[in-house]
Amino acid sequence: MTTAADDAEKGSNASPPRGGTPLLDVTGLVRHFDSLRALDGADLTVDAGTITGLIGPNGAGKTTLFNVITGFHLAQAGRVVFDGHDITNLPSHRIFRHGLCRTFQIPREHQSLSVLENLMLVPGGQRGEHLLGALLRPGEVRRQEHALRERALEVLEFVELAHLHDEYARNLSGGQKKLLELARTLMTEPRLVLLDEPGAGVNPTLMQRLTENIRYLNRERGITFLVIEHDMDMVMSLCDPVVVMSEGRQLMTGAPEAVRRDPRVLEAYLGGQYAAAGG
């Protein structure tokens, strides 16, 4: 196993078979904020090829877990291993290069740029970013920019935002901004995408489109997803397995049916919503 100090910044595109070594393996994560113990020995595994759900009440530590996994907050104890690489407390940009990226509960688009420009900014290593490259190899810069534009337009076509490619991102609806967030992650060719409440503030039509996109990307492109979501209908229809968090640690992991029938989950998190259906 490689360590965080190793130079290998990105894993292979090949996904290990389900049931083998997890793509993401989180053990014993601890994170305090003053007197608040947001993560209290949190454990989590995500197998390649899955759409794994992460549920729990507000304050359970779900978003903090995402932030620590992706380097936005430092772990005070514990370990994060992604694709065999120890990425614990690496800077977020290095974790990003491994093929692990995330979206946010509140979209973080560049509001003063167009939808298309938001996508074209994402890939790193662009020759036009450096003055010497732009001056000495203008032809290469133009060719790369053309290729990025074509790729970005293809991604926008996939998420059905191509007709808005020249629109300022700030003018999009809340649901469209969620689709833009997903589109931005697809410009990175990720192996694992962490989605933080993709359904929040999204109307039913856009919710269905977003769900279909996630399923397609998982099935056809082999992208693995870890999804925080409070919409239990979405979780139960989309995710398998489902991880339940409580008070900064994992309560249980199981298939959707097992989760919705577990008395602790029904009582603490679902409020009996599925009790009648579950029997």
N, C-alpha and C positions, 0 to 999 in steps of 0.2 A: 504493500500500500504506500502510495506517495504521501508526502506531507505538504503543509501549506507553504513551505519554503521552496518546494520544487518549482522548476521552471515550466513544467508542462501545464499550460494555462487552460487547455481545452481537452475534453474527453473525446473518445471515439463516437461516431454517429451510430454505431451499432448498439442496440439495446439488448441487455441480457434477458434471458427468458424469465417470465413470471415464475415466482417460487424460488428463484436463486437468490443471489446477493441483491439486497434492495438498491434501487437507484439512489434513494435518499435515506440516510440512517442518522437519526437524531437521538442522542442519549444524554440524559441527565442535565438538560439545560436549565440554568439558573440566571435570572435577571431581576434585580431589585431597582425600584425607583423610590429613593428615600426609604420610607417604612413599608412601601407596597411591594410585596413579593409577587411580581407579575408572572414569572415562570419559576416553578418550584420543583425542579427535577423532571422537566418535561421530556417524554420519549415519543418518538414518531418514526415509522418506516413507511416509505412509498415505493411500491414495486413499479418497475418500468412497464409502460403500456396501460396503466390504470388511470381512471379518473377518480381520485380519492377525495372524499368529502371531509371537511373539518367543521364540526358544529360545537355549540356550547353557548351558555348565556353570555351577555355582555359582561366584560371583566374576567372572562375565563382565561385570557392570555393568548387568544388565537392570533390577533394581529401582531402582538409582541413576538410571538413565535416566528411569524413571517419575517419581521424586521431583523431578528437575530440570525435566522437562516441566511438572509440575503445581505448581511453586513451593514444594515442601517443602524443597528444597536449592537453593542458588544456583549457577548456572553460572559458572565462572571464565573461560571463553571459549566462543565459539560462539553459535548463534542458534536460537530456536524460533519458528516462524511457524504460527499456527493460523487457518484460514479467512481468510487474507490479513492477519491482525493479528500484529504482532511482540509476542509475550507473554513474551519472555525476561526471567526474573527478576521477573516481576510477582508480587505476593502471591497465595497460593493462592486466596483468596476472590474475587479479580478474575478469575483464570483460570476458576474455577468459573462465574462469570456469563457467560462466553463460550459455555458449553455443553460444556466439556471437564471430565470428572470421572473419578474413579478409585475402585477398590476396593482393599483391602489383603490381603496374604497372610494376615495374622492379622486377622479382622474387628474393627472398632472400633465396635461397637454401644454405645448407652447402656444399660448393664446394669441399672440401677435403674428404667428406664422400660419400659412395655409395648411389645410389637411395634408396635401401632398408633401409640403416641406417638413412637416412633423415626422413623416416616415423617412424621408431622405436623410434626415439628420442622424438617424439611429445607428447605422453600421459604422464601426470604428475603422481606423486605418485608411481614411480617404485621402488621396494624394493632394486634393485641393485644400486640405486643412493646413498644409505647410507652405510657406511662402516660396521656398526654393523649388518645391515640386511644381507649384503653379507657374513659376517663371521659366523653369528649365524644361518641363515636360507638359506643356499646355494641351497637346494632343491626347496624352494619356488621361489627363484630368477630364477633358471633355468626354472621352469614351467611357470612363468610369461613371461620370455623372449621368450620361445617357442610359447606361445599364441600370443604375440605381433608380432612375426615374421610371423605366419600364417595369422593373421589379415592384416598385411602390404602387404603380397603377394596377398591376396584377393583384396585389394584396388588397387594394381598395375595392377592386371588382369583386373579390371573394367575399368581403364583408359588406358589400352593397353600399359603399360610400363613394364610388368612383364619380358619380354625378356631382359630388361636393368637393372634388379635389382642389379647386381654387378658392373654396370658402375659407374664411378665417376660422380657426379652431374654436375661438371663443363664441362663435355664433351657433355652434352645434347644440342640439338638445342633449339632455342628460344621457339618454340612451345611446345617441350617436357618439357621444364622447366615450362611452364604455366600449363601443365597437372600434373606435379609433385607438383606444388603449390596447385592445387585442391585436389590431393591425400593426401597431408599433412593435409589439413583442414578436410578431411573425417576421419582421425584418431582420431579426437576430438569428433565425434558424435554431430555436431553442430545443433543448431536450426535455426540460421540465419547466412548466409555467405555473406560478403561484397566483391564483386569482382571489382577490380580496373583495367579497360581496359583489360579484359581477351583476347580480340582479337588482341591486339597490337602486331605486329611483327609475327603473326601466319599465316602460309600458309593456303589456302582454305581447304585442306583436314583435317588438324588438327583443323581448325576453326569449321568445321562441326562436328567433333568428340567431341570437347569441348561443343558445343551447345547441341548436343544430350545427353551428360552426364548431363548437367545442367537440361534439361527437365526431364530426367529419375529420377534424385535425387529429384527433386521437386515433381514429380507425384507419385513415388513409395515409397520414404522414407520421404516425407513430409518436406523436407528442404526448408526453405524460402530463397530467394536470393534478394539482392539489388545490381544492376549492373551499374557501370559507364562504358560507352562505346561510342566511337566516330563513330563506324560503324553503320550508321543509318539503314541499311538493317537488321543487326543482332538485333538491338533494336526493330525495328518495328515488326519483326517476332517472337521474343522471349519474350518480356516484356509486361506486362499489370498489373498495369498502368505504365505510364511514367511520371516522375517528371522532370520539366525543371527548372534549376537554372540560375540566372543572377545576377552579382554583389553582390554575397554573400547571396542571399536570393532566396526563391522560386518564380518563375514567374507563373507557373501553374502546375496542375496535371490532367491527363486525360487518356482516352484510346488512343492507338496508332493513330487511325484514327483522333480523335479530336486534338491530338497534332500536327500531320503533316498538318492539315488543318488550324490551328490557325495562323493568319497573323503575329503575333509577333514572333512566332517560325520560320515560313518560312523565314521571313526577317532577323532575327538576328542570327539564329543557323543553319538552314538547307540550307540557301542560295538559296532558290527556288528549291532545289533538287527534292522535291515532289510536287511542285506547279502544274505541268502539270497533274500528276496522280491524284491530289486531286481535280482538277477542279476549 
